Amino acid sequence: MQKKDMRLRRKRRIRSKISGTKEVPRISVFRSIKHIYAQIINDVKGTTLVSFSDKKLKDGGGKSKIEVASYVGEKLAELAKSKKITKAVFDKGSYKFHGRVKALADGLRRGGLKF
């Protein structure tokens, strides 16, 4: 199997076990080579409640991608608190829980979100 096929299989396997509701929404992560995006989703209605990415920042400020991912997590947790979201389910997608994805999750926890 090719790398792309393995990633799709891993993503489908994870998504079959994880679903977000109004009380406990799903945090979805997308990581590209340059940027990282995260959104909080209510899967029952199919709506995005809150989203944030490093594109919304003015500049990286000379920070590493891991530091930027951590900051994105903290900002997303801050926005979630303003919408009265305290608990969520973390969906890492097809990515390993390592590096920028882990830094984003740690930032979410530091921001006060529980998952």
Buried (B, 14 or more C-beta within 10 A) or exposed (E): EEEEEEEEEBBEEBBEEBBBEEEBBBBBBBBEEEBBBBBBBBBEEEEEBBBBBBEEBEEEEEBEBBBBBBBBBBBBBBBBBEEEBBEBBBBBBBBEEEEBBBBBBBBBBEBEBEB
